[in-house]
Amino acid sequence: MTESVPLDSTSTDAWKQLAGIADHFEPDLRGWFDADASRASTYTFQAADLTVDLSKSLLTEEVLGLLLQLAKDADVAGRYEAMIAGEHINVTEDRAVLHTALRRPKDGEGLVPPLGFVVDGEDIDAQVHKTLDKVFTFAEKVRSGEWVGVTGKRIETVVNIGIGGSDLGPVMVYEALKPYVQAGIQCRFVSNIDPSDIYEKTADLDPETTLFIVASKTFGTLETLTNARLARQWLWERLGASGAISDSEDDRTNAVAKHFVAVSTALDKVAAFGIDPENAFGFWDWVGGRYSVDSAIGTSVVIAIGPDNWRDFLAGFHAIDEHMRTTPLERNVPVLMGLLNVWYTNFLGAQSHAVLPYAQYLHRFPAYLQQLTMESNGKSVRWDGSPVTSDTGEIFWGEPGTNGQHAFYQLIHQGTRLIPADFIAVANPAHPLKDNTGDGHAVKPGQDVHDLFMANFFAQTKALAFGKTADEVRAEGTAEAVVPARVFTGNKPTTSILAPALTPSVVGQLIALYEHIVFTEGTIWGIDSFDQWGVELGKQLALQVTPAVAGDADALASQDASTKSLIAAYLALRGA
C-alpha cells in the first residue's frame, strides 16, 4: 500500500547533499568528456526502440548516485507498482489510476498484475478489451464503407469534437502518424469554443460524407457540447439545403444517428442528443483525460490508421510500461529523465523545459506534453493536502526541428536562463528525398535531405554542450570588439532521443516515456499527479459571467470592477 502521508523529500540526506553540491556546482561538459572517454556509452540507455543519450546532461557520478537514492527514499518503484495494481493513488478523487491497463495485451502471459485483475469489483482487462473490440469493429465499418451517411455515401472526413485530453492526444497522434492514414479518409479536430474553429473545420466539408465524434466522458463539457450542437445545426442546414433531408423530426433524427457517434459513458445524455447509445464508446473514471489517447478517445485515429496499426501503437506504450516496471532504477530511462528534471528544477533553478522534435510529424507533441506535464504536476499541495516543500512542475514548450533554430534557440544558447532541452529524432524518415541540384557550396547535388536535417540535430546538442570559447572565436579572425557576442558558454543540458522511425509503436513509446517521467517527478514531490482541480474555477466562473455578457443587468452588477468594466467595453464594441 502507498503511504497516506508523502515523504518530504527535502528532509532526506540525499536532498540535503544535492543542495550542498548545487551551491558550488560548476558544470564542465568539455572537461567531463575529456576526462572520461566512456561518458557517452555510460550515460546512453535503451528503452524499447528508443536510444536515449543523457551524456550531455549536467550529471556527475556523485549527483546521479544521490538522485537515485532520492528515488529509493521516495519509493518510486513501489508507488508505480501500487498504481498499476489499481490502488487509489488519485487521493483527492479517491480513484485508481490505470491508464497503463489500456495497453495491456489481450492474451499476454506473465503480466503484472495477471490478466483479469479486479479493481473496485471490476475485471479491468475484460472491460478494456470489450471496449477496444467495439471501437475496432466500428472503425472497420467506416474504413470499409459499410458505414454510410444518410444518403448512402461512405464517410470521407471524421471530425473529432473534444477539448483538453479529448483533443490534444488524438490530434497529436493523427498528425504523427499521417503516413499510416488510409487513403480517402481524413480527420479534423474541433476544440476551441471560439466559433471560428468549428466554422473553419466544416466550411468546405460535404455533410453527406462527414462523421462527427463527440468526445466527452460526462457529455456535459461546455465547449464540447456547444460545438456538438453547432455541428448538428450545420449538418441539418447543409443536408436540408441540398434536399438530402426534409425538415421533419424523423429525418433530422436519422441524420444525427448516421453522422454522429460519441465517446462517453453518459448514455442518457447521448441518446437525448440524438446519438444511438449503441454507437457510444465508453471509458472509465480511472483514466484521466490527459492519459486517455489510447482509450476510446482515440477512435478518430483508429478509423484513420486502422486497428492493426493501433495495436502496434498500444504495444509501444506497453513496452515502456514494462521497461518502467522491470528495469533497475540505474538504467530506467523514465526514472532517470524524471530525476534529471528534479535536479534542474529544484537545485539548478530551471523553470522551463524545451521539447524539440526533429520530426515534422511530431509538430504537435510539445503542445500535447504541455497538458500532460503541467496539468499533472502544476500543484502547490501534496497528496495529503499539506503545502509542497519545494518547487513543482516545469513550463514545457517547443517547436519542431530547424523552425525552432531560427526562432528561440538564441535564448537557449546565449541567454541567461537554464533551459534543459529534449531533442527527439528518427533515423528513417517517412519520405526520404534528395536535393538533386544542391546549392553549389555546402549542399552537394544528390544530398540526402534527412541527413542534412539530422546534421542540425547533432550539431545543436554539440553546440549547446560544448559552446565556443573566446580563444576559438579569435582564432577565426573575429574582431576583438565582437568576440564577446560570439562566445557560447556551453554547458547547456540536453537529452537526445533517437528512434528507428516514427512508427505507431514508437509514438506510443514516446508518450509513455513522458507519462512515467511525470510520474517520477510527482512521486519525488509528493503530489497527486492525477487530479486537475486547477482547471475548475475558471470554468465555474465562466458560467456565472455568461448571463452578464448576455445582458443580464443584475449579473453584470455583481461582478468585480475590472470584470464589469471589461464586459461593458465588450458590449459597447458589439453595439449592444
C-alpha positions in Angstrom: 0.0 0.0 0.0 1.2 3.6 -0.6 1.8 5.9 2.3 -1.1 8.2 3.2 1.5 10.9 4.1 4.0 11.5 1.4 7.7 11.6 2.1 9.1 15.1 2.4 12.0 14.7 0.1 13.6 17.9 1.2 14.2 16.3 4.6 16.3 13.4 3.2 20.0 13.2 3.4 20.1 12.8 -0.4 18.2 16.1 -0.9 20.4 17.9 1.5 23.6 16.6 -0.1 22.3 17.6 -3.6 21.6 21.1 -2.3 25.1 21.3 -1.0 26.6 20.3 -4.3 24.3 22.7 -6.2 25.6 25.6 -4.1 29.0 25.3 -5.7 28.2 23.3 -8.8 30.2 24.3 -11.9 29.3 22.1 -14.9 32.1 21.3 -17.3 30.9 19.1 -20.1 34.1 19.7 -22.1 36.2 18.6 -19.1 34.0 15.7 -18.2 34.1 14.3 -21.7 37.9 14.8 -21.9 38.4 13.0 -18.6 36.1 10.1 -19.4 36.3 8.5 -22.8 33.4 6.3 -21.9 31.0 9.0 -20.8 28.8 8.7 -23.9 28.3 5.0 -23.5 27.9 5.2 -19.7 25.0 7.6 -20.0 23.3 6.2 -23.1 20.4 3.8 -22.4 17.9 1.8 -24.4 14.2 1.8 -23.7 12.3 -0.4 -26.2 13.2 1.2 -29.6 14.4 4.5 -28.1 18.1 5.2 -27.7 18.4 7.9 -25.1 21.7 9.8 -24.6 21.9 11.6 -21.3 25.7 12.2 -21.6 25.2 15.9 -22.3 23.2 16.3 -19.1 24.6 18.3 -16.2 25.3 15.0 -14.4 28.2 13.6 -12.5 28.5 10.2 -10.9 28.0 11.7 -7.5 24.9 13.6 -8.5 23.4 10.6 -10.2 24.0 8.4 -7.1 22.2 10.9 -4.9 19.3 11.3 -7.3 18.9 7.5 -7.4 18.9 7.5 -3.6 16.2 10.1 -3.7 14.1 7.8 -5.9 14.6 4.9 -3.5 13.8 7.1 -0.5 10.5 8.2 -2.2 9.8 4.6 -3.3 9.2 5.5 -6.9 9.2 1.8 -7.8 6.8 0.8 -5.1 4.4 3.6 -5.9 4.5 2.6 -9.6 3.6 -1.0 -8.6 0.7 0.4 -6.5 -0.5 2.4 -9.4 -0.6 -0.4 -11.9 -2.3 -2.7 -9.3 -5.2 -0.3 -9.0 -4.6 1.4 -5.6 -6.4 4.7 -5.3 -3.3 6.9 -5.7 -5.5 9.7 -7.0 -6.5 10.5 -3.5 -8.4 13.8 -3.9 -10.9 12.0 -6.2 -10.5 8.6 -4.5 -9.7 6.8 -7.8 -7.4 4.2 -9.2 -5.0 5.4 -11.9 -4.9 2.7 -14.6 -4.0 4.3 -17.9 -1.4 1.5 -18.2 -4.3 -1.0 -18.3 -5.4 0.5 -21.6 -2.5 -1.1 -23.4 -2.1 -4.5 -21.7 -2.2 -7.2 -24.4 -5.3 -9.3 -24.6 -3.6 -12.7 -24.3 -0.4 -11.6 -22.5 1.4 -14.1 -20.3 3.2 -13.2 -17.2 1.6 -9.8 -16.9 1.8 -7.9 -13.6 -0.9 -7.8 -12.3 -2.0 -11.0 -14.0 -4.7 -10.9 -16.7 -8.2 -10.5 -15.3 -7.2 -8.4 -12.3 -10.0 -6.9 -10.4 -10.2 -3.3 -9.2 -13.3 -2.0 -7.3 -15.2 -5.1 -8.3 -14.5 -4.8 -12.0 -12.4 -7.0 -14.3 -10.2 -4.3 -15.8 -8.8 -6.3 -18.7 -12.2 -7.6 -19.8 -13.6 -4.0 -19.7 -10.8 -2.6 -21.7 -10.8 -5.2 -24.4 -14.6 -5.2 -24.8 -14.5 -1.5 -25.5 -11.4 -1.8 -27.7 -13.1 -4.6 -29.8 -16.2 -2.4 -30.2 -14.1 0.6 -31.4 -12.2 -1.7 -33.8 -15.5 -3.1 -35.2 -16.9 0.3 -35.8 -13.6 1.6 -37.3 -13.6 -1.2 -39.8 -17.1 -0.4 -40.8 -16.2 3.2 -41.6 -12.9 2.2 -43.3 -14.6 -0.4 -45.5 -17.5 1.8 -46.5 -20.1 -0.4 -44.7 -21.0 2.6 -42.5 -22.6 5.2 -44.7 -24.2 8.5 -44.2 -27.9 9.3 -44.6 -27.7 9.4 -48.4 -25.7 6.2 -48.7 -22.3 7.8 -49.3 -19.2 6.4 -47.5 -17.5 8.6 -44.9 -14.5 10.6 -46.0 -14.0 13.0 -43.1 -14.1 12.3 -39.4 -14.4 15.4 -37.2 -13.5 14.9 -33.6 -15.1 17.3 -31.2 -13.5 17.4 -27.8 -11.2 19.6 -25.6 -8.2 19.0 -23.4 -7.2 15.4 -23.4 -10.1 14.6 -25.8 -8.4 16.8 -28.4 -4.7 17.2 -27.7 -4.0 13.4 -27.8 -5.9 12.4 -30.9 -4.8 15.4 -33.0 -1.1 14.9 -32.0 -1.2 11.2 -32.8 -3.1 11.7 -36.0 -0.5 14.3 -37.1 2.3 12.0 -36.0 1.0 9.0 -38.0 -0.3 10.7 -41.1 1.8 8.3 -43.3 -0.4 5.5 -42.0 -3.7 7.1 -42.7 -5.9 5.3 -45.1 -6.3 7.0 -48.5 -9.8 8.6 -48.8 -10.2 9.3 -45.1 -9.1 12.4 -43.3 -9.6 13.7 -39.7 -10.2 17.2 -38.4 -10.3 18.3 -34.8 -12.5 20.9 -33.2 -11.8 22.0 -29.6 -12.0 25.8 -29.1 -15.4 27.3 -28.3 -14.4 30.2 -30.5 -16.9 29.8 -33.3 -14.1 30.4 -35.9 -12.8 26.9 -35.0 -15.8 24.9 -36.0 -16.6 27.2 -38.9 -13.2 26.7 -40.5 -13.1 23.0 -39.8 -16.5 22.4 -41.5 -16.8 25.2 -44.1 -15.5 23.1 -47.1 -16.9 19.7 -46.0 -19.6 17.6 -47.6 -22.2 16.8 -44.9 -23.1 13.6 -46.7 -19.6 12.2 -46.2 -18.8 13.7 -42.7 -18.9 11.8 -39.4 -18.7 13.6 -36.1 -17.3 12.1 -32.9 -18.3 13.9 -29.8 -15.8 13.1 -27.1 -16.9 13.9 -23.6 -17.0 11.5 -20.7 -19.9 13.2 -19.0 -21.4 14.6 -22.2 -21.6 17.9 -20.3 -18.4 19.7 -21.1 -19.5 23.2 -22.1 -17.1 23.7 -25.0 -17.6 20.3 -26.5 -21.4 20.2 -26.2 -21.6 23.8 -27.7 -19.5 22.7 -30.6 -21.5 19.5 -31.0 -24.8 21.4 -31.2 -23.2 23.8 -33.8 -22.1 20.7 -35.8 -25.6 19.2 -35.6 -27.1 22.5 -36.7 -24.5 22.6 -39.6 -25.5 19.1 -40.6 -29.2 19.8 -40.7 -28.8 23.0 -42.5 -26.5 21.7 -45.2 -28.4 18.4 -45.7 -31.7 20.4 -45.9 -30.3 22.9 -48.3 -29.2 20.1 -50.7 -32.6 18.3 -50.4 -30.9 15.3 -48.8 -33.3 15.5 -45.8 -36.6 17.3 -45.1 -37.2 19.5 -42.0 -39.1 16.6 -40.3 -38.1 15.4 -36.9 -37.7 11.9 -38.2 -35.3 13.0 -41.0 -33.3 15.1 -38.6 -33.1 12.3 -36.0 -32.0 9.8 -38.7 -29.3 12.2 -40.0 -27.8 12.6 -36.5 -27.8 8.8 -36.0 -25.9 8.3 -39.2 -23.4 11.2 -38.8 -22.7 11.3 -35.1 -21.2 8.9 -32.6 -20.0 9.5 -29.1 -17.1 8.7 -26.7 -18.9 9.0 -23.4 -20.4 7.0 -20.6 -23.5 9.2 -20.1 -25.7 7.2 -22.4 -28.9 9.0 -21.4 -27.4 12.4 -22.5 -26.0 10.8 -25.6 -29.5 9.5 -26.5 -31.1 12.8 -25.8 -28.7 14.5 -28.2 -29.9 12.0 -30.9 -26.9 9.6 -31.0 -27.7 5.9 -30.7 -26.3 4.7 -27.4 -25.0 1.6 -29.3 -22.7 4.0 -31.1 -21.2 5.3 -27.8 -17.8 4.1 -26.7 -17.1 4.4 -23.0 -14.1 4.9 -20.8 -13.6 5.0 -17.1 -13.0 7.3 -14.1 -9.6 5.7 -13.7 -8.5 7.3 -16.9 -7.6 10.9 -16.7 -8.2 13.0 -19.8 -4.6 13.7 -20.5 -3.8 10.0 -20.2 -6.7 8.8 -22.4 -5.5 9.0 -26.0 -5.0 5.2 -26.0 -8.6 4.7 -24.9 -11.8 5.1 -26.9 -10.8 8.8 -27.0 -8.6 7.8 -29.9 -11.5 6.4 -32.0 -10.9 9.0 -34.7 -7.3 7.9 -35.1 -8.3 4.2 -35.1 -10.6 4.9 -38.1 -7.8 6.8 -39.8 -4.9 4.3 -39.3 -6.8 1.0 -38.7 -6.9 -1.5 -35.9 -3.6 -3.2 -36.8 -1.6 0.0 -36.5 -3.5 0.9 -33.3 -2.4 -2.4 -31.8 1.2 -1.5 -32.6 0.6 1.9 -31.0 -0.6 0.2 -27.8 2.3 -2.3 -27.9 4.6 0.7 -27.9 3.1 2.1 -24.7 3.2 -1.4 -23.1 6.9 -1.8 -23.9 7.7 1.3 -22.0 5.4 0.4 -19.2 7.3 -2.8 -18.8 10.6 -1.0 -19.0 9.5 1.2 -16.2 8.3 -1.7 -14.1 11.2 -4.1 -14.6 14.3 -2.1 -15.2 16.5 -1.2 -12.3 16.5 2.4 -11.4 20.1 2.8 -12.6 19.1 2.1 -16.2 15.4 3.1 -16.0 15.0 5.8 -18.6 11.8 7.5 -17.5 13.1 7.5 -13.9 16.4 8.9 -14.9 14.9 11.6 -17.0 12.4 12.5 -14.2 15.2 12.7 -11.7 17.2 14.9 -14.0 14.3 17.3 -14.2 14.1 17.4 -10.4 17.8 18.2 -10.4 17.4 21.0 -12.8 14.2 22.4 -11.3 14.8 22.1 -7.6 18.6 22.5 -7.4 19.8 24.4 -10.5 16.9 26.9 -10.9 15.5 25.8 -14.2 11.9 26.9 -14.7 11.1 25.7 -18.2 11.9 22.7 -20.4 12.1 22.6 -24.2 11.0 19.6 -26.3 12.4 19.8 -29.8 11.3 17.1 -32.1 13.4 16.8 -35.3 10.5 15.1 -37.0 7.9 17.4 -38.6 5.1 14.8 -38.0 5.7 15.4 -34.2 4.9 19.1 -34.5 2.0 18.8 -32.0 4.0 16.8 -29.5 5.2 19.8 -27.4 1.6 21.0 -27.1 0.5 17.6 -26.1 3.2 17.5 -23.4 2.1 20.8 -22.1 -1.1 19.3 -20.8 0.4 16.0 -19.7 3.2 17.7 -17.7 1.7 20.9 -16.4 -1.8 19.7 -15.6 -0.3 16.8 -13.8 2.5 18.4 -11.8 1.3 22.1 -11.5 0.4 21.6 -7.9 1.1 23.6 -4.7 -0.2 21.0 -2.2 0.9 17.4 -1.6 -1.4 14.4 -1.9 -2.3 14.7 1.8 -3.3 18.3 1.4 -0.2 19.8 3.1 1.8 22.5 1.3 4.6 21.4 -1.0 8.1 21.7 0.4 9.8 22.6 -2.9 9.1 24.0 -6.4 7.0 21.7 -8.6 6.4 21.4 -12.3 8.1 22.9 -15.3 6.9 25.0 -18.2 7.0 22.8 -21.2 7.3 24.3 -24.7 8.9 23.7 -28.1 8.7 23.6 -31.8 9.8 21.1 -34.4 13.3 20.9 -35.9 15.0 23.8 -37.7 12.0 26.0 -37.2 13.0 26.5 -33.6 16.6 27.1 -34.5 15.5 30.2 -36.4 13.3 31.4 -33.5 14.1 30.8 -29.9 17.4 28.8 -29.9 19.2 32.1 -29.4 17.8 32.2 -25.8 18.8 28.6 -25.1 22.3 29.1 -26.5 23.3 32.5 -25.1 20.6 33.7 -22.8 20.9 33.8 -19.0 18.3 31.1 -18.2 19.0 27.4 -17.8 16.7 25.6 -20.2 17.1 21.8 -20.4 16.0 20.5 -23.8 15.0 17.2 -25.1 15.9 16.6 -28.8 13.8 13.8 -30.5 14.6 12.4 -33.9 14.2 9.3 -36.1 16.8 7.7 -38.3 14.5 6.8 -41.2 12.0 9.4 -42.5 8.6 8.6 -43.9 9.5 10.4 -47.1 13.2 10.2 -48.0 14.1 12.9 -50.5 17.3 14.1 -52.2 18.3 17.6 -53.3 19.4 16.7 -56.8 20.6 20.2 -57.6 22.4 21.3 -54.4 23.5 24.9 -53.8 27.0 24.6 -55.3 28.6 25.1 -51.9 27.7 23.3 -48.7 24.9 21.2 -50.2 26.2 18.9 -52.9 24.0 17.5 -55.7 22.3 14.4 -54.5 22.3 15.4 -50.9 20.0 13.3 -48.7 17.8 15.9 -47.1 17.2 13.9 -44.0 20.9 13.6 -43.4 21.1 17.4 -43.8 18.3 17.7 -41.3 19.9 15.3 -38.8 23.2 17.2 -39.1 21.4 20.0 -37.4 20.1 17.7 -34.7 23.6 16.5 -33.9 25.2 20.0 -34.3 22.8 21.7 -31.9 23.3 19.4 -29.0 27.0 19.6 -29.6 27.0 23.4 -29.6 24.8 23.6 -26.5 27.1 21.2 -24.6 30.5 22.5 -25.6 30.0 26.0 -26.8 32.8 28.1 -28.3 35.4 29.9 -26.2 36.7 33.4 -26.8 40.1 32.0 -28.0 38.2 29.8 -30.5 36.3 32.9 -31.7 39.5 34.9 -32.0 41.2 32.1 -34.0 38.5 32.6 -36.7 39.8 36.1 -37.2 36.9 37.8 -35.4 37.4 41.5 -34.5 38.1 41.8 -30.7 35.1 44.1 -30.2 32.8 41.4 -31.5 34.4 38.4 -29.7 32.2 38.5 -26.5 29.0 38.5 -28.6 30.2 35.3 -30.4 31.2 33.3 -27.4 29.0 30.4 -26.4 29.4 29.3 -22.8 28.2 25.7 -23.5 27.1 23.5 -20.5 23.5 23.8 -21.7 21.9 20.4 -20.9 20.3 18.3 -23.5 18.8 14.8 -23.8 18.9 13.1 -27.2 16.2 10.6 -28.1 16.7 8.6 -31.3 14.3 6.1 -32.8 14.5 3.9 -35.9 11.4 5.5 -37.5 8.2 7.3 -36.5 6.1 4.1 -36.4 2.8 3.7 -34.4 4.8 1.8 -31.8 7.5 4.5 -31.4 4.8 7.2 -31.0 3.3 5.1 -28.2 6.7 4.7 -26.6 7.3 8.4 -26.6 4.0 9.2 -25.0 4.5 6.5 -22.3 8.1 7.7 -21.7 6.8 11.2 -20.7 3.9 9.8 -18.7 6.3 8.0 -16.5 8.7 11.0 -16.3 5.8 12.9 -14.9 5.0 10.1 -12.5 8.6 10.0 -11.2 8.7 13.8 -10.6 5.3 13.7 -8.9 6.4 10.9 -6.6 9.5 12.8 -5.6 7.5 16.0 -4.9 4.8 14.0 -3.0 1.9 15.4 -5.2 -1.1 13.9 -6.8 -0.2 14.0 -10.5 -3.7 12.7 -11.5 -6.2 15.3 -10.4 -6.6 18.7 -12.0 -8.6 21.0 -9.8 -6.9 24.0 -11.1 -8.9 23.9 -14.3 -12.2 24.1 -12.5 -12.5 27.6 -11.0 -12.3 29.5 -14.3 -14.9 27.1 -15.8 -17.3 27.7 -12.9 -16.9 31.5 -13.0 -17.5 31.5 -16.8 -20.9 30.0 -16.2 -21.6 32.8 -13.7 -20.3 35.5 -16.0 -22.2 34.3 -19.1 -25.5 36.0 -18.1 -23.7 39.3 -17.6 -22.3 39.1 -21.1 -25.7 38.2 -22.4 -27.2 41.4 -21.0 -28.4 40.5 -17.5 -28.1 43.7 -15.6 -28.1 42.1 -12.2 -25.4 39.6 -13.2 -23.3 42.4 -14.5 -23.7 44.5 -11.4 -22.5 41.5 -9.3 -19.1 41.4 -11.0 -15.9 42.9 -9.7 -15.0 46.4 -11.0 -12.4 45.2 -13.6 -14.6 42.4 -15.0 -17.6 44.8 -15.1 -15.6 47.4 -17.0 -14.3 44.8 -19.5 -17.8 43.4 -20.2 -19.1 46.9 -20.6 -16.3 47.7 -23.2 -17.0 44.4 -25.0 -20.8 45.1 -25.2 -20.1 48.6 -26.5 -17.9 47.1 -29.2 -20.6 44.7 -30.1 -23.1 47.6 -30.4 -25.2 46.3 -27.5 
